[in-house]
Amino acid sequence: MSADTDTQITTVYRVTGMTCGHCEGAVTTELSALAGVTSVKAVAATGEVTVVSAAPLDEAAVRAAVDEAGYEFAGQA
């Protein structure tokens, strides 16, 4: 039995256009503002953004947050 009783959901998304740490920060800031998000890890080198949330996220909300950051949402990885 797992000691972790939280029901966290981890989803990996593809985001194009990130090239540096500043890009990662911009995407992280926008996605972190979504309701239920507990952690975000953006990696420019792979174009992957790992989001941990309390419940499944609305893909349109994720797309809007990435767009607001100035990058292109390419769906789930």
N, C-alpha and C positions, 0 to 999 in steps of 0.2 A: 504494500500500500504506500502511495506517495505521501510524503510529509507536506507537500504543497497542495492545499485544499482550494486554492483560487482556481476559478475557471477562466483562465486567460486564453485568448485566441491569438496565435501568431500567423500573420499573413505576409508573404513576400511579394512586393510589387516591382515592376520594371518602370524606371523613369529615365527618359532620354534627355540629353543636354547637360547633365551634371559633369563638370570637369575638375572641380577642386573642392577644398574644404569649405569655402564660402557657399558653394552650391549645396553641399550636404547640409550645412546649417540652415539655409533658407528653406529647403524641403522639410527638414526636421521641425523647424519652428511652425510651419503651416500645418503639418500633419499632427503635431502635438496638441494643437488647439482644438482638434476634433473631439467631440464628446466621447468618453469611454476609452480614449487612447492612453495607455500607461507608459509606453516607451516606443521610441523610433530610432532606428539606426540606418542612416543613409550611407552608401558606399559609392562614390563617384566612379571609381575604377571599374566596377562591375555593373553599375547602373541599377543596382538592387537596393530597395528600401524595405527593411523588415519592421513591421508594425505589430506591437502587442497591444491588444485591446480587451476590454471586459466583455464585449459582445461583437458579433460580426459587424463590420463597417459597411455603410452604403457606398457602393463603388462610385456613384455620382459625386458624393461628398469628397471622396479621396481624390477623384479626378479634378474637382474644383479647387481643392487645396494645393495640389501639385501645379495646376495652372496659375493660381494666385502667386506661387513662388517663382513662376517664370519658366517652368519646365514642362515637358510633355509626358503625360501618363500613358504607359504602353500596356497596361493590364497586369494581371497576376503573373508572377514568374513561374 
